[in-house]
Amino acid sequence: MPIDVRTSRGVIRDQRQAIIAEGPDALAFLQGQLSQDLDALAPGEASWSLVLHPQGKISAWFRITRVTNDRFVMDLDAGWADEVLTRLNRFKLRTDIDISLAPWSSVTIVGPGADDLVVDGVEHDMITSWAGVPVRDIFGSSLGDVAGDELTSDEFQALRIEAGVPKMGVELNESTIPAAAGIVEQSVSFTKGCYTGQELVARIDSRGNNVPKRLLSVVLAGDAVPPADSPVVAGDATLGAITSASYSSHLDAVVGLAYISRAGEVGQTVAVDIDGASVPGELRELPLVRG
C-alpha cells in the first residue's frame, strides 16, 4: 500500500548533499557569486539561492544557511555538489575561504511529526513544507535510527510534483532560465549588489517575467505514467514535454511537470503520448496542491 504522508511519517535517504563554505572572506565572496542577499540573513537563518552561469542560466539551485558570520552551509539535490564546488572554487583566487563537500549523509523525513522527531547525530537540520506536508532534511556523519516507513522514490516524487518543486537535473539545468521555473521570488534579491548572471535575471524581471515557456503541472487520465520527454500536445501543436511524472495517491491521478510554451494556458485540455496511446490531461498552475 502506498504511504499517505498526510497521515503517516515516511523516510527516504540520500536525496540531498551539503557543502560547507567558511572563512573570514566567506560572506563577501558568496555575496558576489550567489543570487540571494546573504547580508540579510542572521546566523541560523536560511534562504533559497542560485549560482548562475554568466549568461544567467542555472548552474545550481540550493538552500543556504548562515550558520555563523563566517560559516555557511548549502544543501542541494544529490549529485550536484560537484557542480557548485567546481563553479565556486574556480573564482576564489586570493580569497580566505574554504569550500568543501560536507562529510555527511542525509535523511529526509516526510509527514506528521517530522519537525519534532528526535534523531541522534544531527549536524545540520532543515525543515520546509511541500503541499502542506512537513519535509525535513537532516544531515550528519553518524545519524541515528529514524522512525518512519520507507518512502519509494515514486512516492517522494509525487509529493514533489504536487508541491511544484523543481529538481536539479530534471526541471533545472544549464539551459534553464530561473523565471521559467518559477523560483525567482524565493531565490533572488533585487536590492543587493552585483553577482554573476544578474543581468539576464534583472532584464526578465523588468519585463514582468515574460518568458517563452514556464513550468506547469499536467494531470492525466488513467494510471499510465509518461516517461520524461513525452510530448504535451494540443491539436497539432506541441506545447512542451514532460520533465517528471508519478502517480499521486492523494489526487488519485497521474501528475507531471512540464515546461509549456506561451501557447498553452492553465485549464487547457492537452494530450500526452504514452507508449503510442494519446492520453488526455489538463494543464494546471503550480503548486498543484496547496498547503
N, C-alpha and C positions, 0 to 999 in steps of 0.2 A: 504493500500500500504506500502511495506517495505520502511524504511527510507534509502536514499542514503547519507551516511555520508561523501561522497566526494563532495557533493553539498549542503547538509543541515546539520544543527547542531542538534545533539542528546544528550540526557541526561539520565543517569542511576544512581541509588542511591545505596549506601551501598555495593559497590564492594570491598572496602578496609578498613582496620583498621590501626591505628598508635600506636606506642609505643614511649614513651619518656625515654631516659636514660640521667641522668645528675648528676653532682657532680665532685669534684676535681680529682677523680680517673677514671672518665668515659673513657677517651681516652686510658689509659693504660690497663684497664680491657677489653674493647671491642677489642682492638688491639690483645689481646691474645685469643679471642674467635671467631672472625669473619675472613672470608677468604680474605677480602679486606684490602688494606693498608690505614687505616684512617689517618695516619700521612700525607699522600699525599693530603688529602682534606683540602682546605682552608675553613674558615667559609662561609657558603652559598652554598658550593658545595655538590653534591650528587653523589653516585655511587651505583651499584648493589652489593650485597654481599650474603654470605651464612653463616648459622650456621649449622655445620656438627656434626653428631654423631662421636664418637671416631674412628669408623671403616671407616669413610669417606663418608657415605651415608647422604642424605639430611635430616636435621631437618626442615629447613625453608629457603626460598629464598625471598629476600626483597630489597627494595631501602633504603639506609641510607643517611641522610643529616647531615652534621656537621653544626649545627646552630651557635654555638659559640665554643670556645675552649673546653668547658666542658659540652656542651649540644648537644645531638644527637636525631634525630627523625628517626625511622624506620617505613616505611609503607609497608604493605603486604596484600595479599589476605584475604578477610574477613573470619573469623573463625579460623585463625591460630595464632592470637596474643597470646593465652594461651600457645601454644607450645613454642614460643620464651621466654615468661615471665618465664615459668617453667624451661626451659633449662638454661637461663642466671642467674636467681636468685639462682639456685642451687649451683653456683660456685663463688658467690660474697662474700665469707666469708672474714671478716676483710678488706673490700674494701669500700671506701667512694663514693658510687654511689647509686642512686635511679632509679629503672627500673619499670615503671608502664604503664598501658594502658592509652592512651590519651583520655580525655573525649569529644571526637569529633565524629560527624557524617561525612560522606563523600558523595561527589557527583562527578561523572565522566562525564566530558563534552567532546564530541567527534565531530570532524568535523570543518568546516571553522569558524574562529573567536573564537575558543575555547581558544586560548592562550591570547587574549586581552579582553575577556569578563569581565566586572566589576561585581563582586558579593560582597555583604556586608558580614561581619563576617568571612572572610577567615583568618585562623590562620596558615595554612600550605598549600603550593601550589606547585604542581609538574607537569611538562609538558614533554611529550615524543611524539613519533610518531610510529604508527603501520601501516605498509604497506602504508606509505606516508600520513596517516591521523593523524592530531593532536589529542592527547589523554591527557586530563588534569584532574588530581585528586586534588580536593580541600577538605580541612578539616576545621571544626570549630564547636564550641559548639552551635552556633546560626546562621547558614548560611542563607543568604537571598535568595530570589527567583532567580532561574537560568533559563534564557530564552533558550528554545530548545524543540524539540519534544521528547517524551518519547521513549527511545530505549527499545526493548524487550531483554530478556536475550539471545535469539537465535540470534538476530541481532548483539549484542555485541560479542557473541561467534564466529560468522562468521568472524568478523574483527580480533579477536584474533588469529584464526586459519590461516587466510590469512597472518598475520604477523609472525606466528610461535612462539608465546609467550606461554610458558608452564604455567600451573596454579597449585598452591598448592592443593593437594588432588585429582588431576585429572592426570596430567602428572608427578607431583613431589610428592614424599612421602619418607618414611624412607627406602624404598628399592631402591631408585634411585641413581645412580652414576651421579654426575654433568656432566661429559663428555658425557654421553649418551643423555642428554637433550640439549646439545649444548650451555650451559651457562657459561662455564669456562672462556672464554676470557673476558667477561664483568664483571665477578663476583669475580675473583681470582687474587691475587697478588702472583707472584713467587719470589719476591725480599724482601718481609717483613720477619719478624721473624716468629717463630713457632706459630701455632694456632691449636686448636682441629680438628682432622680429616685431617691434612695436608698430612700425609704420603701417603695415597691412591691417592689423587689428584696429588701429585708430581710424583708418580710412573707411573700413567697412562699417564701423560703429557710426561714423558721421553720415553714412548713407542709410541709417536705420536698419543695419544688419540684413540688408537685402542681398542674399546670396543665391547662386544658381540652383542649389539644392539644399535641403535640410532634413535632419533626422526625424522620422515619424515612426509610429507603430503600425503594424498590419495585423489585424485579427482575421483569422481564416476559418472557413467552414471545414468540418470533418476533423480527422485526427492525424492526417499525414503531416509530418514536419519537413518543410522545404530545406534543402541544403543551402549553404552560403552561395551567393551569386545567382540564385534563382531570380529570373526577371519578374518585375512587377509591372503589369501592363494594364492599360485601359483602352479598349478598342484595338486600334492598330498601333498605338503609341506605347513605347516603353518608357515608364516613368522613373525607374530605378531598379535596384536589385537588393535582395535580402542580404543583410550582413550577419544576423544571428537569429535563431528561432528555437522555440521549445514549446512543449505542452504546458499550459498553466492550469493546474488543478483548481486554483482559486476562481478562475474565469470559466473553467471547463471548455477551453478552446486553445487552439494553437495560436501562439502570438510570436511576432517577429519585429525586428527593427530593420529599417531600410532608409537610405538616402533617396529622397523623392524630389524630382525636378519641380520647377515653378508651375508646370502644367498639372500637377497633382494637388488636390485640395482635401483638407480634413473632411471626413464624411463620405468621400467618394468611393464608389464600388470599383474594385480592381480585381485582377486575376493573377495568380502565381502558378507557373508551370512546375508541377511536381511529378517526376517520372513520366512525363508525357501527358499528364492529365492537367486540365486547366481548372484550378481550384479557386472559387470566388472568395473575396475578402473585402475588408473595409479599411481605409486609412483613418487613423485616429491620432490625436495630439498626444504629446508626452507631458507628464507621465501618464501611462495607460491606467494605472490605479493610483489614486491619491490617498495619502495617509490621513 
